[in-house]
Amino acid sequence: MRSMIKSGLSAYQAALNCQQHMIALAEAFVERTVLEQFTTVLETQKEESTYSALQQLCQLYALHTIEKHSGWYLEKEYISGAKSKAIRGLVDDLCLQTRHQAQALVEAFDIPDALLGHQSSADR
């Protein structure tokens, strides 16, 4: 951006030219922060059942994030087509496994019925 401004572009136009890169950087920062928080909680978790559920969610989050950006990874040759396909399969498997824990996770995170599309007992 600095070089664009030095070459005569306004700061506004330089920012517009870099906007997609800045959004991608912000998204990557958030994804990294979420993953770091997951691993921090996992390191301190003592209850085995909670640990295994959170570990599964962490793996699902990490693999889903890689899958979401697989086009970029393939383009840069960080992963092969076969690995990309394998990651997609792992995400599908983890979704199936996590599905069985959905109700417990909803309760653990205290997600309100309104966000789930359910009516609460007070609304009935």
A tleap script that builds the chain and sets N, CA, C and O, in Angstrom:
source leaprc.protein.ff14SB
mol = sequence {
  NMET ARG SER MET ILE LYS SER GLY LEU SER
  ALA TYR GLN ALA ALA LEU ASN CYS GLN GLN
  HIE MET ILE ALA LEU ALA GLU ALA PHE VAL
  GLU ARG THR VAL LEU GLU GLN PHE THR THR
  VAL LEU GLU THR GLN LYS GLU GLU SER THR
  TYR SER ALA LEU GLN GLN LEU CYS GLN LEU
  TYR ALA LEU HIE THR ILE GLU LYS HIE SER
  GLY TRP TYR LEU GLU LYS GLU TYR ILE SER
  GLY ALA LYS SER LYS ALA ILE ARG GLY LEU
  VAL ASP ASP LEU CYS LEU GLN THR ARG HIE
  GLN ALA GLN ALA LEU VAL GLU ALA PHE ASP
  ILE PRO ASP ALA LEU LEU GLY HIE GLN SER
  SER ALA ASP CARG
}
set mol.1.N position { 0.819 -1.164 0.000 }
set mol.1.CA position { 0.000 0.000 0.000 }
set mol.1.C position { 0.883 1.254 0.000 }
set mol.1.O position { 0.605 2.229 -0.699 }
set mol.2.N position { 1.928 1.203 0.785 }
set mol.2.CA position { 2.832 2.349 0.866 }
set mol.2.C position { 3.414 2.681 -0.505 }
set mol.2.O position { 3.505 3.851 -0.877 }
set mol.3.N position { 3.807 1.657 -1.252 }
set mol.3.CA position { 4.390 1.920 -2.573 }
set mol.3.C position { 3.353 2.506 -3.528 }
set mol.3.O position { 3.697 3.313 -4.392 }
set mol.4.N position { 2.093 2.111 -3.383 }
set mol.4.CA position { 1.047 2.686 -4.229 }
set mol.4.C position { 0.869 4.171 -3.928 }
set mol.4.O position { 0.691 4.981 -4.838 }
set mol.5.N position { 0.917 4.519 -2.653 }
set mol.5.CA position { 0.775 5.925 -2.258 }
set mol.5.C position { 1.969 6.731 -2.756 }
set mol.5.O position { 1.818 7.850 -3.247 }
set mol.6.N position { 3.176 6.137 -2.621 }
set mol.6.CA position { 4.384 6.825 -3.102 }
set mol.6.C position { 4.349 7.040 -4.608 }
set mol.6.O position { 4.921 8.005 -5.116 }
set mol.7.N position { 3.673 6.135 -5.324 }
set mol.7.CA position { 3.607 6.285 -6.780 }
set mol.7.C position { 2.499 7.236 -7.230 }
set mol.7.O position { 2.286 7.422 -8.428 }
set mol.8.N position { 1.783 7.847 -6.258 }
set mol.8.CA position { 0.826 8.872 -6.615 }
set mol.8.C position { -0.637 8.553 -6.336 }
set mol.8.O position { -1.491 9.430 -6.476 }
set mol.9.N position { -0.945 7.327 -5.946 }
set mol.9.CA position { -2.332 7.009 -5.622 }
set mol.9.C position { -2.715 7.646 -4.286 }
set mol.9.O position { -1.878 7.796 -3.396 }
set mol.10.N position { -3.963 8.010 -4.160 }
set mol.10.CA position { -4.426 8.511 -2.871 }
set mol.10.C position { -4.462 7.337 -1.881 }
set mol.10.O position { -4.534 6.175 -2.280 }
set mol.11.N position { -4.410 7.666 -0.590 }
set mol.11.CA position { -4.470 6.623 0.437 }
set mol.11.C position { -5.766 5.845 0.307 }
set mol.11.O position { -5.787 4.628 0.494 }
set mol.12.N position { -6.847 6.545 -0.012 }
set mol.12.CA position { -8.149 5.896 -0.180 }
set mol.12.C position { -8.104 4.888 -1.327 }
set mol.12.O position { -8.550 3.753 -1.162 }
set mol.13.N position { -7.576 5.281 -2.479 }
set mol.13.CA position { -7.512 4.396 -3.635 }
set mol.13.C position { -6.569 3.220 -3.375 }
set mol.13.O position { -6.848 2.097 -3.794 }
set mol.14.N position { -5.460 3.474 -2.690 }
set mol.14.CA position { -4.527 2.393 -2.340 }
set mol.14.C position { -5.212 1.375 -1.428 }
set mol.14.O position { -5.047 0.167 -1.594 }
set mol.15.N position { -5.985 1.881 -0.460 }
set mol.15.CA position { -6.709 0.982 0.444 }
set mol.15.C position { -7.741 0.174 -0.331 }
set mol.15.O position { -7.914 -1.019 -0.082 }
set mol.16.N position { -8.425 0.819 -1.269 }
set mol.16.CA position { -9.397 0.083 -2.089 }
set mol.16.C position { -8.709 -1.011 -2.909 }
set mol.16.O position { -9.242 -2.110 -3.060 }
set mol.17.N position { -7.539 -0.704 -3.431 }
set mol.17.CA position { -6.798 -1.696 -4.229 }
set mol.17.C position { -6.360 -2.890 -3.388 }
set mol.17.O position { -6.213 -3.997 -3.906 }
set mol.18.N position { -6.152 -2.670 -2.100 }
set mol.18.CA position { -5.696 -3.735 -1.201 }
set mol.18.C position { -6.825 -4.340 -0.369 }
set mol.18.O position { -6.580 -5.208 0.469 }
set mol.19.N position { -8.035 -3.897 -0.590 }
set mol.19.CA position { -9.150 -4.272 0.267 }
set mol.19.C position { -9.325 -5.785 0.384 }
set mol.19.O position { -9.499 -6.292 1.492 }
set mol.20.N position { -9.283 -6.505 -0.710 }
set mol.20.CA position { -9.469 -7.962 -0.650 }
set mol.20.C position { -8.386 -8.627 0.187 }
set mol.20.O position { -8.662 -9.565 0.934 }
set mol.21.N position { -7.158 -8.142 0.063 }
set mol.21.CA position { -6.058 -8.709 0.848 }
set mol.21.C position { -6.237 -8.399 2.339 }
set mol.21.O position { -5.961 -9.245 3.190 }
set mol.22.N position { -6.698 -7.190 2.647 }
set mol.22.CA position { -6.906 -6.821 4.049 }
set mol.22.C position { -8.029 -7.650 4.672 }
set mol.22.O position { -7.933 -8.050 5.833 }
set mol.23.N position { -9.086 -7.909 3.912 }
set mol.23.CA position { -10.187 -8.734 4.426 }
set mol.23.C position { -9.711 -10.165 4.655 }
set mol.23.O position { -10.038 -10.780 5.670 }
set mol.24.N position { -8.940 -10.690 3.710 }
set mol.24.CA position { -8.409 -12.053 3.860 }
set mol.24.C position { -7.482 -12.135 5.071 }
set mol.24.O position { -7.505 -13.123 5.804 }
set mol.25.N position { -6.678 -11.114 5.281 }
set mol.25.CA position { -5.776 -11.081 6.437 }
set mol.25.C position { -6.566 -11.038 7.736 }
set mol.25.O position { -6.227 -11.742 8.687 }
set mol.26.N position { -7.608 -10.226 7.791 }
set mol.26.CA position { -8.440 -10.138 8.990 }
set mol.26.C position { -9.110 -11.478 9.274 }
set mol.26.O position { -9.165 -11.915 10.424 }
set mol.27.N position { -9.616 -12.125 8.237 }
set mol.27.CA position { -10.256 -13.426 8.408 }
set mol.27.C position { -9.251 -14.462 8.912 }
set mol.27.O position { -9.566 -15.251 9.803 }
set mol.28.N position { -8.057 -14.463 8.351 }
set mol.28.CA position { -7.021 -15.404 8.787 }
set mol.28.C position { -6.637 -15.148 10.247 }
set mol.28.O position { -6.395 -16.091 11.001 }
set mol.29.N position { -6.582 -13.882 10.642 }
set mol.29.CA position { -6.254 -13.539 12.026 }
set mol.29.C position { -7.312 -14.089 12.981 }
set mol.29.O position { -6.977 -14.656 14.021 }
set mol.30.N position { -8.577 -13.926 12.633 }
set mol.30.CA position { -9.661 -14.428 13.477 }
set mol.30.C position { -9.614 -15.952 13.551 }
set mol.30.O position { -9.773 -16.526 14.629 }
set mol.31.N position { -9.398 -16.608 12.413 }
set mol.31.CA position { -9.325 -18.078 12.398 }
set mol.31.C position { -8.182 -18.573 13.284 }
set mol.31.O position { -8.332 -19.549 14.019 }
set mol.32.N position { -7.046 -17.893 13.208 }
set mol.32.CA position { -5.904 -18.282 14.038 }
set mol.32.C position { -6.209 -18.072 15.521 }
set mol.32.O position { -5.877 -18.915 16.354 }
set mol.33.N position { -6.838 -16.952 15.842 }
set mol.33.CA position { -7.185 -16.655 17.230 }
set mol.33.C position { -8.146 -17.693 17.788 }
set mol.33.O position { -7.978 -18.147 18.920 }
set mol.34.N position { -9.146 -18.071 17.012 }
set mol.34.CA position { -10.101 -19.090 17.462 }
set mol.34.C position { -9.373 -20.410 17.722 }
set mol.34.O position { -9.600 -21.055 18.745 }
set mol.35.N position { -8.512 -20.802 16.808 }
set mol.35.CA position { -7.774 -22.058 16.972 }
set mol.35.C position { -6.854 -22.004 18.193 }
set mol.35.O position { -6.744 -22.986 18.927 }
set mol.36.N position { -6.197 -20.870 18.413 }
set mol.36.CA position { -5.341 -20.731 19.593 }
set mol.36.C position { -6.154 -20.837 20.877 }
set mol.36.O position { -5.703 -21.449 21.845 }
set mol.37.N position { -7.343 -20.251 20.895 }
set mol.37.CA position { -8.202 -20.331 22.080 }
set mol.37.C position { -8.661 -21.764 22.326 }
set mol.37.O position { -8.714 -22.226 23.466 }
set mol.38.N position { -8.991 -22.456 21.244 }
set mol.38.CA position { -9.362 -23.869 21.366 }
set mol.38.C position { -8.236 -24.653 22.030 }
set mol.38.O position { -8.475 -25.410 22.971 }
set mol.39.N position { -7.012 -24.474 21.543 }
set mol.39.CA position { -5.897 -25.255 22.071 }
set mol.39.C position { -5.584 -24.857 23.516 }
set mol.39.O position { -5.190 -25.705 24.316 }
set mol.40.N position { -5.755 -23.587 23.854 }
set mol.40.CA position { -5.548 -23.150 25.235 }
set mol.40.C position { -6.535 -23.830 26.173 }
set mol.40.O position { -6.156 -24.311 27.240 }
set mol.41.N position { -7.784 -23.867 25.777 }
set mol.41.CA position { -8.813 -24.523 26.603 }
set mol.41.C position { -8.538 -26.018 26.697 }
set mol.41.O position { -8.699 -26.614 27.762 }
set mol.42.N position { -8.126 -26.624 25.596 }
set mol.42.CA position { -7.833 -28.062 25.622 }
set mol.42.C position { -6.697 -28.384 26.586 }
set mol.42.O position { -6.743 -29.400 27.281 }
set mol.43.N position { -5.681 -27.528 26.633 }
set mol.43.CA position { -4.536 -27.768 27.514 }
set mol.43.C position { -4.927 -27.737 28.988 }
set mol.43.O position { -4.283 -28.378 29.819 }
set mol.44.N position { -5.981 -26.991 29.309 }
set mol.44.CA position { -6.385 -26.856 30.714 }
set mol.44.C position { -7.563 -27.744 31.091 }
set mol.44.O position { -7.952 -27.791 32.258 }
set mol.45.N position { -8.127 -28.439 30.132 }
set mol.45.CA position { -9.320 -29.260 30.375 }
set mol.45.C position { -8.945 -30.540 31.098 }
set mol.45.O position { -8.069 -31.281 30.652 }
set mol.46.N position { -9.611 -30.797 32.215 }
set mol.46.CA position { -9.295 -31.984 33.009 }
set mol.46.C position { -10.326 -33.088 32.847 }
set mol.46.O position { -9.997 -34.264 33.003 }
set mol.47.N position { -11.559 -32.735 32.538 }
set mol.47.CA position { -12.610 -33.744 32.403 }
set mol.47.C position { -12.512 -34.406 31.035 }
set mol.47.O position { -12.561 -33.731 30.007 }
set mol.48.N position { -12.374 -35.724 31.027 }
set mol.48.CA position { -12.117 -36.487 29.800 }
set mol.48.C position { -13.223 -36.325 28.756 }
set mol.48.O position { -12.927 -36.126 27.577 }
set mol.49.N position { -14.494 -36.406 29.167 }
set mol.49.CA position { -15.580 -36.316 28.187 }
set mol.49.C position { -15.634 -34.928 27.565 }
set mol.49.O position { -15.882 -34.796 26.366 }
set mol.50.N position { -15.407 -33.905 28.356 }
set mol.50.CA position { -15.389 -32.541 27.825 }
set mol.50.C position { -14.189 -32.357 26.910 }
set mol.50.O position { -14.299 -31.760 25.839 }
set mol.51.N position { -13.036 -32.877 27.339 }
set mol.51.CA position { -11.824 -32.775 26.536 }
set mol.51.C position { -12.034 -33.403 25.166 }
set mol.51.O position { -11.686 -32.799 24.151 }
set mol.52.N position { -12.596 -34.602 25.122 }
set mol.52.CA position { -12.740 -35.285 23.834 }
set mol.52.C position { -13.740 -34.567 22.932 }
set mol.52.O position { -13.544 -34.514 21.718 }
set mol.53.N position { -14.817 -34.009 23.511 }
set mol.53.CA position { -15.788 -33.263 22.697 }
set mol.53.C position { -15.158 -31.996 22.144 }
set mol.53.O position { -15.341 -31.671 20.971 }
set mol.54.N position { -14.411 -31.272 22.986 }
set mol.54.CA position { -13.761 -30.046 22.525 }
set mol.54.C position { -12.656 -30.334 21.520 }
set mol.54.O position { -12.465 -29.576 20.569 }
set mol.55.N position { -11.933 -31.420 21.725 }
set mol.55.CA position { -10.876 -31.793 20.780 }
set mol.55.C position { -11.479 -32.091 19.405 }
set mol.55.O position { -10.932 -31.701 18.374 }
set mol.56.N position { -12.597 -32.780 19.414 }
set mol.56.CA position { -13.277 -33.097 18.165 }
set mol.56.C position { -13.745 -31.814 17.464 }
set mol.56.O position { -13.594 -31.674 16.251 }
set mol.57.N position { -14.311 -30.886 18.234 }
set mol.57.CA position { -14.726 -29.612 17.660 }
set mol.57.C position { -13.535 -28.817 17.131 }
set mol.57.O position { -13.627 -28.177 16.084 }
set mol.58.N position { -12.434 -28.858 17.845 }
set mol.58.CA position { -11.222 -28.165 17.413 }
set mol.58.C position { -10.713 -28.740 16.092 }
set mol.58.O position { -10.362 -27.996 15.176 }
set mol.59.N position { -10.676 -30.046 16.006 }
set mol.59.CA position { -10.247 -30.694 14.768 }
set mol.59.C position { -11.188 -30.350 13.620 }
set mol.59.O position { -10.745 -30.074 12.505 }
set mol.60.N position { -12.482 -30.368 13.899 }
set mol.60.CA position { -13.470 -30.025 12.882 }
set mol.60.C position { -13.275 -28.586 12.415 }
set mol.60.O position { -13.295 -28.313 11.215 }
set mol.61.N position { -13.085 -27.667 13.358 }
set mol.61.CA position { -12.874 -26.267 13.005 }
set mol.61.C position { -11.624 -26.107 12.133 }
set mol.61.O position { -11.669 -25.449 11.094 }
set mol.62.N position { -10.519 -26.705 12.557 }
set mol.62.CA position { -9.259 -26.564 11.822 }
set mol.62.C position { -9.376 -27.155 10.422 }
set mol.62.O position { -8.981 -26.518 9.445 }
set mol.63.N position { -9.909 -28.352 10.321 }
set mol.63.CA position { -10.027 -28.992 9.006 }
set mol.63.C position { -11.039 -28.282 8.113 }
set mol.63.O position { -10.829 -28.172 6.905 }
set mol.64.N position { -12.123 -27.806 8.691 }
set mol.64.CA position { -13.105 -27.060 7.899 }
set mol.64.C position { -12.494 -25.767 7.365 }
set mol.64.O position { -12.761 -25.368 6.232 }
set mol.65.N position { -11.675 -25.117 8.188 }
set mol.65.CA position { -11.010 -23.885 7.761 }
set mol.65.C position { -10.056 -24.170 6.605 }
set mol.65.O position { -10.008 -23.413 5.635 }
set mol.66.N position { -9.306 -25.247 6.704 }
set mol.66.CA position { -8.406 -25.631 5.607 }
set mol.66.C position { -9.219 -25.955 4.360 }
set mol.66.O position { -8.866 -25.546 3.254 }
set mol.67.N position { -10.312 -26.695 4.547 }
set mol.67.CA position { -11.165 -27.057 3.407 }
set mol.67.C position { -11.744 -25.810 2.748 }
set mol.67.O position { -11.816 -25.730 1.522 }
set mol.68.N position { -12.153 -24.847 3.551 }
set mol.68.CA position { -12.744 -23.619 3.027 }
set mol.68.C position { -11.748 -22.866 2.133 }
set mol.68.O position { -12.138 -22.218 1.163 }
set mol.69.N position { -10.478 -22.962 2.470 }
set mol.69.CA position { -9.443 -22.259 1.710 }
set mol.69.C position { -8.642 -23.205 0.807 }
set mol.69.O position { -7.541 -22.869 0.369 }
set mol.70.N position { -9.194 -24.372 0.539 }
set mol.70.CA position { -8.440 -25.394 -0.201 }
set mol.70.C position { -8.011 -24.915 -1.589 }
set mol.70.O position { -6.951 -25.306 -2.077 }
set mol.71.N position { -8.813 -24.083 -2.218 }
set mol.71.CA position { -8.432 -23.565 -3.531 }
set mol.71.C position { -7.107 -22.830 -3.474 }
set mol.71.O position { -6.254 -23.005 -4.344 }
set mol.72.N position { -6.935 -22.015 -2.457 }
set mol.72.CA position { -5.684 -21.269 -2.299 }
set mol.72.C position { -4.525 -22.221 -2.018 }
set mol.72.O position { -3.445 -22.083 -2.592 }
set mol.73.N position { -4.763 -23.202 -1.117 }
set mol.73.CA position { -3.709 -24.168 -0.797 }
set mol.73.C position { -3.310 -24.988 -2.022 }
set mol.73.O position { -2.133 -25.285 -2.223 }
set mol.74.N position { -4.294 -25.348 -2.833 }
set mol.74.CA position { -3.996 -26.106 -4.055 }
set mol.74.C position { -3.232 -25.235 -5.052 }
set mol.74.O position { -2.270 -25.686 -5.673 }
set mol.75.N position { -3.666 -23.997 -5.196 }
set mol.75.CA position { -3.021 -23.068 -6.129 }
set mol.75.C position { -1.564 -22.830 -5.763 }
set mol.75.O position { -0.706 -22.738 -6.640 }
set mol.76.N position { -1.286 -22.730 -4.476 }
set mol.76.CA position { 0.080 -22.490 -3.993 }
set mol.76.C position { 0.870 -23.785 -3.822 }
set mol.76.O position { 2.032 -23.758 -3.418 }
set mol.77.N position { 0.239 -24.916 -4.130 }
set mol.77.CA position { 0.843 -26.245 -4.038 }
set mol.77.C position { 1.280 -26.604 -2.619 }
set mol.77.O position { 2.268 -27.312 -2.425 }
set mol.78.N position { 0.523 -26.104 -1.620 }
set mol.78.CA position { 0.781 -26.500 -0.233 }
set mol.78.C position { 0.194 -27.877 0.042 }
set mol.78.O position { 0.720 -28.630 0.861 }
set mol.79.N position { -0.906 -28.205 -0.648 }
set mol.79.CA position { -1.499 -29.530 -0.531 }
set mol.79.C position { -1.809 -30.056 -1.926 }
set mol.79.O position { -1.947 -29.293 -2.882 }
set mol.80.N position { -1.913 -31.365 -2.018 }
set mol.80.CA position { -2.253 -32.000 -3.296 }
set mol.80.C position { -3.769 -32.181 -3.387 }
set mol.80.O position { -4.489 -32.022 -2.401 }
set mol.81.N position { -4.225 -32.509 -4.563 }
set mol.81.CA position { -5.641 -32.786 -4.754 }
set mol.81.C position { -6.108 -33.945 -3.886 }
set mol.81.O position { -7.216 -33.919 -3.350 }
set mol.82.N position { -5.261 -34.963 -3.748 }
set mol.82.CA position { -5.620 -36.121 -2.923 }
set mol.82.C position { -5.763 -35.717 -1.455 }
set mol.82.O position { -6.676 -36.184 -0.775 }
set mol.83.N position { -4.872 -34.857 -0.961 }
set mol.83.CA position { -4.971 -34.412 0.434 }
set mol.83.C position { -6.205 -33.540 0.634 }
set mol.83.O position { -6.867 -33.620 1.669 }
set mol.84.N position { -6.509 -32.716 -0.350 }
set mol.84.CA position { -7.703 -31.876 -0.260 }
set mol.84.C position { -8.956 -32.745 -0.166 }
set mol.84.O position { -9.862 -32.471 0.621 }
set mol.85.N position { -8.989 -33.785 -0.975 }
set mol.85.CA position { -10.122 -34.720 -0.953 }
set mol.85.C position { -10.191 -35.447 0.390 }
set mol.85.O position { -11.278 -35.651 0.932 }
set mol.86.N position { -9.041 -35.835 0.923 }
set mol.86.CA position { -8.992 -36.524 2.216 }
set mol.86.C position { -9.486 -35.606 3.335 }
set mol.86.O position { -10.190 -36.052 4.242 }
set mol.87.N position { -9.119 -34.331 3.272 }
set mol.87.CA position { -9.573 -33.368 4.279 }
set mol.87.C position { -11.084 -33.241 4.225 }
set mol.87.O position { -11.738 -33.202 5.267 }
set mol.88.N position { -11.646 -33.175 3.030 }
set mol.88.CA position { -13.099 -33.097 2.877 }
set mol.88.C position { -13.763 -34.315 3.513 }
set mol.88.O position { -14.789 -34.186 4.181 }
set mol.89.N position { -13.187 -35.486 3.309 }
set mol.89.CA position { -13.721 -36.707 3.912 }
set mol.89.C position { -13.649 -36.672 5.430 }
set mol.89.O position { -14.583 -37.100 6.108 }
set mol.90.N position { -12.532 -36.158 5.972 }
set mol.90.CA position { -12.391 -36.049 7.428 }
set mol.90.C position { -13.414 -35.071 8.005 }
set mol.90.O position { -13.976 -35.316 9.073 }
set mol.91.N position { -13.654 -33.971 7.303 }
set mol.91.CA position { -14.655 -33.007 7.762 }
set mol.91.C position { -16.024 -33.675 7.805 }
set mol.91.O position { -16.762 -33.517 8.778 }
set mol.92.N position { -16.367 -34.416 6.761 }
set mol.92.CA position { -17.654 -35.121 6.735 }
set mol.92.C position { -17.761 -36.118 7.886 }
set mol.92.O position { -18.795 -36.193 8.550 }
set mol.93.N position { -16.693 -36.882 8.125 }
set mol.93.CA position { -16.697 -37.854 9.226 }
set mol.93.C position { -16.859 -37.172 10.584 }
set mol.93.O position { -17.634 -37.625 11.426 }
set mol.94.N position { -16.121 -36.077 10.787 }
set mol.94.CA position { -16.211 -35.365 12.061 }
set mol.94.C position { -17.592 -34.739 12.257 }
set mol.94.O position { -18.088 -34.665 13.381 }
set mol.95.N position { -18.207 -34.292 11.174 }
set mol.95.CA position { -19.578 -33.761 11.279 }
set mol.95.C position { -20.535 -34.852 11.740 }
set mol.95.O position { -21.394 -34.616 12.589 }
set mol.96.N position { -20.385 -36.039 11.180 }
set mol.96.CA position { -21.245 -37.154 11.589 }
set mol.96.C position { -21.025 -37.513 13.053 }
set mol.96.O position { -21.983 -37.764 13.785 }
set mol.97.N position { -19.767 -37.539 13.481 }
set mol.97.CA position { -19.463 -37.870 14.874 }
set mol.97.C position { -19.970 -36.786 15.827 }
set mol.97.O position { -20.505 -37.091 16.893 }
set mol.98.N position { -19.803 -35.542 15.445 }
set mol.98.CA position { -20.209 -34.424 16.286 }
set mol.98.C position { -21.722 -34.327 16.393 }
set mol.98.O position { -22.251 -33.873 17.408 }
set mol.99.N position { -22.408 -34.749 15.360 }
set mol.99.CA position { -23.873 -34.702 15.350 }
set mol.99.C position { -24.456 -35.401 16.576 }
set mol.99.O position { -25.463 -34.961 17.130 }
set mol.100.N position { -23.819 -36.487 16.991 }
set mol.100.CA position { -24.307 -37.251 18.133 }
set mol.100.C position { -24.146 -36.490 19.451 }
set mol.100.O position { -24.787 -36.824 20.447 }
set mol.101.N position { -23.307 -35.488 19.451 }
set mol.101.CA position { -23.078 -34.694 20.657 }
set mol.101.C position { -23.761 -33.329 20.584 }
set mol.101.O position { -23.568 -32.497 21.470 }
set mol.102.N position { -24.544 -33.093 19.554 }
set mol.102.CA position { -25.107 -31.764 19.303 }
set mol.102.C position { -25.906 -31.227 20.488 }
set mol.102.O position { -25.696 -30.088 20.906 }
set mol.103.N position { -26.803 -32.019 21.025 }
set mol.103.CA position { -27.640 -31.538 22.128 }
set mol.103.C position { -26.790 -31.183 23.344 }
set mol.103.O position { -27.013 -30.153 23.979 }
set mol.104.N position { -25.827 -32.026 23.666 }
set mol.104.CA position { -24.953 -31.743 24.812 }
set mol.104.C position { -24.137 -30.473 24.582 }
set mol.104.O position { -23.922 -29.698 25.513 }
set mol.105.N position { -23.686 -30.260 23.357 }
set mol.105.CA position { -22.912 -29.055 23.039 }
set mol.105.C position { -23.785 -27.806 23.117 }
set mol.105.O position { -23.351 -26.772 23.625 }
set mol.106.N position { -25.005 -27.903 22.617 }
set mol.106.CA position { -25.947 -26.780 22.698 }
set mol.106.C position { -26.167 -26.400 24.158 }
set mol.106.O position { -26.167 -25.219 24.504 }
set mol.107.N position { -26.350 -27.390 25.001 }
set mol.107.CA position { -26.558 -27.124 26.427 }
set mol.107.C position { -25.290 -26.582 27.082 }
set mol.107.O position { -25.362 -25.673 27.909 }
set mol.108.N position { -24.139 -27.127 26.724 }
set mol.108.CA position { -22.876 -26.687 27.313 }
set mol.108.C position { -22.573 -25.224 26.969 }
set mol.108.O position { -22.060 -24.480 27.804 }
set mol.109.N position { -22.889 -24.823 25.755 }
set mol.109.CA position { -22.648 -23.441 25.341 }
set mol.109.C position { -23.838 -22.537 25.652 }
set mol.109.O position { -23.814 -21.342 25.360 }
set mol.110.N position { -24.888 -23.123 26.252 }
set mol.110.CA position { -26.090 -22.375 26.656 }
set mol.110.C position { -26.671 -21.569 25.492 }
set mol.110.O position { -26.986 -20.387 25.636 }
set mol.111.N position { -26.805 -22.220 24.353 }
set mol.111.CA position { -27.351 -21.576 23.162 }
set mol.111.C position { -28.871 -21.518 23.299 }
set mol.111.O position { -29.513 -22.553 23.478 }
set mol.112.N position { -29.451 -20.325 23.217 }
set mol.112.CA position { -30.901 -20.197 23.410 }
set mol.112.C position { -31.697 -20.849 22.281 }
set mol.112.O position { -31.248 -20.919 21.137 }
set mol.113.N position { -32.890 -21.322 22.636 }
set mol.113.CA position { -33.766 -21.971 21.654 }
set mol.113.C position { -34.056 -21.069 20.462 }
set mol.113.O position { -34.172 -21.553 19.336 }
set mol.114.N position { -34.172 -19.775 20.694 }
set mol.114.CA position { -34.487 -18.840 19.601 }
set mol.114.C position { -33.437 -18.899 18.493 }
set mol.114.O position { -33.766 -18.715 17.321 }
set mol.115.N position { -32.190 -19.151 18.849 }
set mol.115.CA position { -31.132 -19.249 17.840 }
set mol.115.C position { -31.149 -20.581 17.107 }
set mol.115.O position { -30.566 -20.719 16.032 }
set mol.116.N position { -31.822 -21.557 17.697 }
set mol.116.CA position { -31.893 -22.883 17.098 }
set mol.116.C position { -33.152 -23.062 16.256 }
set mol.116.O position { -33.329 -24.091 15.603 }
set mol.117.N position { -34.020 -22.062 16.274 }
set mol.117.CA position { -35.275 -22.189 15.540 }
set mol.117.C position { -36.326 -22.936 16.325 }
set mol.117.O position { -37.365 -23.306 15.779 }
set mol.118.N position { -36.068 -23.164 17.612 }
set mol.118.CA position { -37.021 -23.832 18.497 }
set mol.118.C position { -37.776 -22.780 19.293 }
set mol.118.O position { -37.285 -21.674 19.519 }
set mol.119.N position { -38.960 -23.143 19.706 }
set mol.119.CA position { -39.689 -22.278 20.617 }
set mol.119.C position { -39.322 -22.666 22.040 }
set mol.119.O position { -39.251 -23.848 22.375 }
set mol.120.N position { -39.095 -21.683 22.853 }
set mol.120.CA position { -38.859 -21.985 24.270 }
set mol.120.C position { -40.189 -22.256 24.932 }
set mol.120.O position { -41.238 -21.927 24.379 }
set mol.121.N position { -40.160 -22.850 26.108 }
set mol.121.CA position { -41.395 -23.168 26.817 }
set mol.121.C position { -42.174 -21.902 27.155 }
set mol.121.O position { -43.400 -21.956 27.256 }
set mol.122.N position { -41.504 -20.769 27.332 }
set mol.122.CA position { -42.167 -19.508 27.635 }
set mol.122.C position { -42.929 -18.964 26.421 }
set mol.122.O position { -43.907 -18.234 26.584 }
set mol.123.N position { -42.488 -19.317 25.200 }
set mol.123.CA position { -43.125 -18.827 23.979 }
set mol.123.C position { -44.342 -19.648 23.570 }
set mol.123.O position { -45.119 -19.224 22.715 }
set mol.124.N position { -44.507 -20.797 24.164 }
set mol.124.CA position { -45.588 -21.707 23.744 }
set mol.124.C position { -46.898 -21.334 24.326 }
set mol.124.O position { -47.900 -22.000 24.068 }
savepdb mol mol.pdb
quit
